[in-house]
Amino acid sequence: MQQNRIFSTNSYNEAGLRNIAALAGVNQALIIRYFGSKENLFKAALTEGTDLGYLTSPERSEFGKRAVETFLQLSEDSTNPMQILVFAMADEKTRNVAVTYLEEQVLAPISNWIGTPDSEERAAHFVSVVVGFFTHRLLMPIDTFTGDLSPQTREWLEKTLQSTIE
C-alpha cells in the first residue's frame, strides 16, 4: 500500500494524507472513511508488513541470515516495518504506537519462539541491534551501513543477529 512507502521514508508529521491519497489514486476522504484517522492508517502500515513466520522457522541456525535478508529487502512494492519504526520514533504519538507494536508483534513472538528463560532479553537484544542498524542506515547514515552492504558488514550483521537467539 502507498501509506507504507510514505511512512517508511518520512516521519509521521511529514507523511501527509494528501500525498498518500495521491500515490494511491484515491480521494483523501476515502482514506479517512476506511481507516478513521491518520493514526489508524499508520498502525495499518506498520503491521501490514509484519510476518515473522519466515524469521522464526524451525531452522534456527539460519535465523541471522534470514533476518538480514528480510530487513534489507527493499523495493517499492514491499514494506519494511523497521524503516517505519525508525521514522516513528520522532513523534511521541507514533513512538507509543511503535513501542506497543514492538512488544506485541515482534518481541513477544520472537521471545516465545526462542523459548528459554532469558528469551525476553534475547528478543530485546535482537530488536535493539536491528533498530540501531536502521537508525544509522536511514537517519544518521554511516557509509558502511548505507547502500549495498559489503560482504563483511553483511556477515557481521548476520552473526550478530544470530548470536541474539543462541
Phi and psi in degrees as GROMACS dihedral restraints (atoms count N, CA, C in turn):
[ dihedral_restraints ]
;  ai    aj    ak    al  type     phi  dphi    fc
    3     4     5     6     1   -68.0    20    10
    4     5     6     7     1   -31.8    20    10
    6     7     8     9     1   -63.3    20    10
    7     8     9    10     1   -29.6    20    10
    9    10    11    12     1   -63.0    20    10
   10    11    12    13     1   -43.4    20    10
   12    13    14    15     1   -64.2    20    10
   13    14    15    16     1   -41.9    20    10
   15    16    17    18     1   -65.9    20    10
   16    17    18    19     1   -49.9    20    10
   18    19    20    21     1   -70.4    20    10
   19    20    21    22     1   -19.8    20    10
   21    22    23    24     1   -90.8    20    10
   22    23    24    25     1    -0.6    20    10
   24    25    26    27     1  -128.2    20    10
   25    26    27    28     1    -2.0    20    10
   27    28    29    30     1  -141.8    20    10
   28    29    30    31     1   154.8    20    10
   30    31    32    33     1   -69.5    20    10
   31    32    33    34     1   165.3    20    10
   33    34    35    36     1   -55.9    20    10
   34    35    36    37     1   -44.9    20    10
   36    37    38    39     1   -65.4    20    10
   37    38    39    40     1   -31.2    20    10
   39    40    41    42     1   -82.4    20    10
   40    41    42    43     1   -19.2    20    10
   42    43    44    45     1   -82.8    20    10
   43    44    45    46     1   103.3    20    10
   45    46    47    48     1   -92.1    20    10
   46    47    48    49     1   141.5    20    10
   48    49    50    51     1   -60.2    20    10
   49    50    51    52     1   -34.1    20    10
   51    52    53    54     1   -61.5    20    10
   52    53    54    55     1   -43.9    20    10
   54    55    56    57     1   -66.0    20    10
   55    56    57    58     1   -41.5    20    10
   57    58    59    60     1   -64.0    20    10
   58    59    60    61     1   -44.8    20    10
   60    61    62    63     1   -61.8    20    10
   61    62    63    64     1   -42.3    20    10
   63    64    65    66     1   -62.6    20    10
   64    65    66    67     1   -44.5    20    10
   66    67    68    69     1   -63.3    20    10
   67    68    69    70     1   -36.9    20    10
   69    70    71    72     1   -80.9    20    10
   70    71    72    73     1   -13.4    20    10
   72    73    74    75     1    72.6    20    10
   73    74    75    76     1    31.9    20    10
   75    76    77    78     1  -129.1    20    10
   76    77    78    79     1   169.7    20    10
   78    79    80    81     1   -79.2    20    10
   79    80    81    82     1   142.1    20    10
   81    82    83    84     1   -56.4    20    10
   82    83    84    85     1   -36.6    20    10
   84    85    86    87     1   -62.8    20    10
   85    86    87    88     1   -32.0    20    10
   87    88    89    90     1   -65.9    20    10
   88    89    90    91     1   -38.2    20    10
   90    91    92    93     1   -62.8    20    10
   91    92    93    94     1   -46.8    20    10
   93    94    95    96     1   -64.0    20    10
   94    95    96    97     1   -39.6    20    10
   96    97    98    99     1   -63.2    20    10
   97    98    99   100     1   -41.8    20    10
   99   100   101   102     1   -76.5    20    10
  100   101   102   103     1   -45.1    20    10
  102   103   104   105     1   -98.4    20    10
  103   104   105   106     1   -22.1    20    10
  105   106   107   108     1    90.5    20    10
  106   107   108   109     1   -33.7    20    10
  108   109   110   111     1  -165.3    20    10
  109   110   111   112     1   165.5    20    10
  111   112   113   114     1   -64.6    20    10
  112   113   114   115     1   -36.7    20    10
  114   115   116   117     1   -63.1    20    10
  115   116   117   118     1   -41.5    20    10
  117   118   119   120     1   -66.5    20    10
  118   119   120   121     1   -36.6    20    10
  120   121   122   123     1   -61.9    20    10
  121   122   123   124     1   -42.4    20    10
  123   124   125   126     1   -61.0    20    10
  124   125   126   127     1   -45.8    20    10
  126   127   128   129     1   -58.6    20    10
  127   128   129   130     1   -42.6    20    10
  129   130   131   132     1   -63.9    20    10
  130   131   132   133     1   -40.7    20    10
  132   133   134   135     1   -63.5    20    10
  133   134   135   136     1   -40.2    20    10
  135   136   137   138     1   -68.0    20    10
  136   137   138   139     1   -44.2    20    10
  138   139   140   141     1   -84.6    20    10
  139   140   141   142     1   -19.8    20    10
  141   142   143   144     1   -59.7    20    10
  142   143   144   145     1   -40.1    20    10
  144   145   146   147     1   -89.2    20    10
  145   146   147   148     1     6.9    20    10
  147   148   149   150     1   -90.8    20    10
  148   149   150   151     1   114.2    20    10
  150   151   152   153     1  -142.7    20    10
  151   152   153   154     1    96.4    20    10
  153   154   155   156     1   -82.6    20    10
  154   155   156   157     1    -1.6    20    10
  156   157   158   159     1   -56.8    20    10
  157   158   159   160     1   -40.7    20    10
  159   160   161   162     1   -66.7    20    10
  160   161   162   163     1   -40.7    20    10
  162   163   164   165     1   -68.2    20    10
  163   164   165   166     1   -38.2    20    10
  165   166   167   168     1  -101.9    20    10
  166   167   168   169     1    35.0    20    10
  168   169   170   171     1   -68.2    20    10
  169   170   171   172     1   165.0    20    10
  171   172   173   174     1   -58.6    20    10
  172   173   174   175     1   -27.0    20    10
  174   175   176   177     1   -79.7    20    10
  175   176   177   178     1    90.5    20    10
  177   178   179   180     1   -69.7    20    10
  178   179   180   181     1   -26.8    20    10
  180   181   182   183     1   -67.7    20    10
  181   182   183   184     1   -13.9    20    10
  183   184   185   186     1  -107.8    20    10
  184   185   186   187     1     9.5    20    10
  186   187   188   189     1   -55.8    20    10
  187   188   189   190     1   -50.3    20    10
  189   190   191   192     1   -59.4    20    10
  190   191   192   193     1   -43.4    20    10
  192   193   194   195     1   -64.7    20    10
  193   194   195   196     1   -45.3    20    10
  195   196   197   198     1   -62.7    20    10
  196   197   198   199     1   -39.7    20    10
  198   199   200   201     1   -63.2    20    10
  199   200   201   202     1   -45.6    20    10
  201   202   203   204     1   -64.2    20    10
  202   203   204   205     1   -44.3    20    10
  204   205   206   207     1   -57.6    20    10
  205   206   207   208     1   -45.5    20    10
  207   208   209   210     1   -63.9    20    10
  208   209   210   211     1   -48.3    20    10
  210   211   212   213     1   -79.4    20    10
  211   212   213   214     1   -19.5    20    10
  213   214   215   216     1   -95.2    20    10
  214   215   216   217     1    -3.1    20    10
  216   217   218   219     1   -75.5    20    10
  217   218   219   220     1    96.6    20    10
  219   220   221   222     1  -119.4    20    10
  220   221   222   223     1   123.8    20    10
  222   223   224   225     1  -150.8    20    10
  223   224   225   226     1   167.5    20    10
  225   226   227   228     1   -65.3    20    10
  226   227   228   229     1   -23.6    20    10
  228   229   230   231     1   -94.0    20    10
  229   230   231   232     1   -10.4    20    10
  231   232   233   234     1  -109.0    20    10
  232   233   234   235     1   158.6    20    10
  234   235   236   237     1  -110.4    20    10
  235   236   237   238     1   133.9    20    10
  237   238   239   240     1  -115.9    20    10
  238   239   240   241     1   100.2    20    10
  240   241   242   243     1   -60.4    20    10
  241   242   243   244     1   -26.2    20    10
  243   244   245   246     1   -65.3    20    10
  244   245   246   247     1   -36.8    20    10
  246   247   248   249     1   -65.8    20    10
  247   248   249   250     1   -42.0    20    10
  249   250   251   252     1   -62.5    20    10
  250   251   252   253     1   -41.2    20    10
  252   253   254   255     1   -60.7    20    10
  253   254   255   256     1   -44.8    20    10
  255   256   257   258     1   -60.6    20    10
  256   257   258   259     1   -46.5    20    10
  258   259   260   261     1   -69.2    20    10
  259   260   261   262     1   -25.2    20    10
  261   262   263   264     1   -70.2    20    10
  262   263   264   265     1   -22.7    20    10
  264   265   266   267     1   -68.1    20    10
  265   266   267   268     1   -14.3    20    10
  267   268   269   270     1   -79.6    20    10
  268   269   270   271     1   -13.7    20    10
  270   271   272   273     1  -124.4    20    10
  271   272   273   274     1   132.3    20    10
  273   274   275   276     1   -59.7    20    10
  274   275   276   277     1   -43.0    20    10
  276   277   278   279     1   -62.7    20    10
  277   278   279   280     1   -49.1    20    10
  279   280   281   282     1   -74.7    20    10
  280   281   282   283     1   -26.4    20    10
  282   283   284   285     1   -62.3    20    10
  283   284   285   286     1   -42.7    20    10
  285   286   287   288     1   -64.5    20    10
  286   287   288   289     1   -40.6    20    10
  288   289   290   291     1   -62.7    20    10
  289   290   291   292     1   -42.9    20    10
  291   292   293   294     1   -65.0    20    10
  292   293   294   295     1   -40.9    20    10
  294   295   296   297     1   -65.0    20    10
  295   296   297   298     1   -43.3    20    10
  297   298   299   300     1   -60.9    20    10
  298   299   300   301     1   -44.1    20    10
  300   301   302   303     1   -58.0    20    10
  301   302   303   304     1   -48.8    20    10
  303   304   305   306     1   -58.0    20    10
  304   305   306   307     1   -46.0    20    10
  306   307   308   309     1   -63.7    20    10
  307   308   309   310     1   -45.6    20    10
  309   310   311   312     1   -86.1    20    10
  310   311   312   313     1   -38.3    20    10
  312   313   314   315     1  -100.9    20    10
  313   314   315   316     1   -15.0    20    10
  315   316   317   318     1  -122.5    20    10
  316   317   318   319     1   -61.6    20    10
  318   319   320   321     1   -60.2    20    10
  319   320   321   322     1   -50.7    20    10
  321   322   323   324     1   -61.7    20    10
  322   323   324   325     1   -49.6    20    10
  324   325   326   327     1   -63.1    20    10
  325   326   327   328     1   -40.5    20    10
  327   328   329   330     1   -68.0    20    10
  328   329   330   331     1   -41.8    20    10
  330   331   332   333     1   -59.4    20    10
  331   332   333   334     1   -46.1    20    10
  333   334   335   336     1   -61.5    20    10
  334   335   336   337     1   -39.3    20    10
  336   337   338   339     1   -67.0    20    10
  337   338   339   340     1   -40.8    20    10
  339   340   341   342     1   -63.3    20    10
  340   341   342   343     1   -48.9    20    10
  342   343   344   345     1    70.5    20    10
  343   344   345   346     1    23.0    20    10
  345   346   347   348     1  -108.2    20    10
  346   347   348   349     1   166.3    20    10
  348   349   350   351     1   -57.6    20    10
  349   350   351   352     1   -29.5    20    10
  351   352   353   354     1  -102.4    20    10
  352   353   354   355     1    22.3    20    10
  354   355   356   357     1   -64.5    20    10
  355   356   357   358     1   -33.8    20    10
  357   358   359   360     1   -63.1    20    10
  358   359   360   361     1   -40.7    20    10
  360   361   362   363     1   -66.4    20    10
  361   362   363   364     1   -42.1    20    10
  363   364   365   366     1   -64.6    20    10
  364   365   366   367     1   -40.9    20    10
  366   367   368   369     1   -63.0    20    10
  367   368   369   370     1   -39.3    20    10
  369   370   371   372     1   -65.1    20    10
  370   371   372   373     1   -38.0    20    10
  372   373   374   375     1   -61.3    20    10
  373   374   375   376     1   -45.1    20    10
  375   376   377   378     1   -56.9    20    10
  376   377   378   379     1   -52.2    20    10
  378   379   380   381     1   -62.4    20    10
  379   380   381   382     1   -39.5    20    10
  381   382   383   384     1   -61.1    20    10
  382   383   384   385     1   -44.3    20    10
  384   385   386   387     1   -65.4    20    10
  385   386   387   388     1   -45.6    20    10
  387   388   389   390     1   -65.6    20    10
  388   389   390   391     1   -46.7    20    10
  390   391   392   393     1   -64.9    20    10
  391   392   393   394     1   -39.8    20    10
  393   394   395   396     1   -62.4    20    10
  394   395   396   397     1   -43.8    20    10
  396   397   398   399     1   -58.9    20    10
  397   398   399   400     1   -49.1    20    10
  399   400   401   402     1   -71.0    20    10
  400   401   402   403     1   -27.0    20    10
  402   403   404   405     1   -63.0    20    10
  403   404   405   406     1   -44.1    20    10
  405   406   407   408     1   -71.2    20    10
  406   407   408   409     1   -32.7    20    10
  408   409   410   411     1   -70.0    20    10
  409   410   411   412     1   -36.3    20    10
  411   412   413   414     1  -106.3    20    10
  412   413   414   415     1   -42.3    20    10
  414   415   416   417     1  -106.4    20    10
  415   416   417   418     1   -32.9    20    10
  417   418   419   420     1  -128.4    20    10
  418   419   420   421     1    67.1    20    10
  420   421   422   423     1   -58.6    20    10
  421   422   423   424     1   126.8    20    10
  423   424   425   426     1  -109.5    20    10
  424   425   426   427     1   127.8    20    10
  426   427   428   429     1   -48.0    20    10
  427   428   429   430     1   -39.5    20    10
  429   430   431   432     1   -60.1    20    10
  430   431   432   433     1   -29.6    20    10
  432   433   434   435     1  -100.2    20    10
  433   434   435   436     1     0.2    20    10
  435   436   437   438     1  -104.1    20    10
  436   437   438   439     1   159.3    20    10
  438   439   440   441     1    65.2    20    10
  439   440   441   442     1  -153.7    20    10
  441   442   443   444     1   -71.7    20    10
  442   443   444   445     1   129.7    20    10
  444   445   446   447     1   -74.3    20    10
  445   446   447   448     1   143.4    20    10
  447   448   449   450     1   -66.9    20    10
  448   449   450   451     1   156.7    20    10
  450   451   452   453     1   -56.0    20    10
  451   452   453   454     1   -36.0    20    10
  453   454   455   456     1   -67.1    20    10
  454   455   456   457     1   -43.0    20    10
  456   457   458   459     1   -68.6    20    10
  457   458   459   460     1   -40.9    20    10
  459   460   461   462     1   -61.5    20    10
  460   461   462   463     1   -43.8    20    10
  462   463   464   465     1   -63.3    20    10
  463   464   465   466     1   -42.2    20    10
  465   466   467   468     1   -59.0    20    10
  466   467   468   469     1   -47.1    20    10
  468   469   470   471     1   -64.7    20    10
  469   470   471   472     1   -43.4    20    10
  471   472   473   474     1   -58.8    20    10
  472   473   474   475     1   -47.0    20    10
  474   475   476   477     1   -65.9    20    10
  475   476   477   478     1   -40.0    20    10
  477   478   479   480     1   -63.6    20    10
  478   479   480   481     1   -46.5    20    10
  480   481   482   483     1   -67.7    20    10
  481   482   483   484     1   -37.2    20    10
  483   484   485   486     1   -61.6    20    10
  484   485   486   487     1   -41.0    20    10
  486   487   488   489     1   -66.2    20    10
  487   488   489   490     1   -22.2    20    10
  489   490   491   492     1   -69.3    20    10
  490   491   492   493     1   -22.4    20    10
  492   493   494   495     1  -106.2    20    10
  493   494   495   496     1    -7.4    20    10
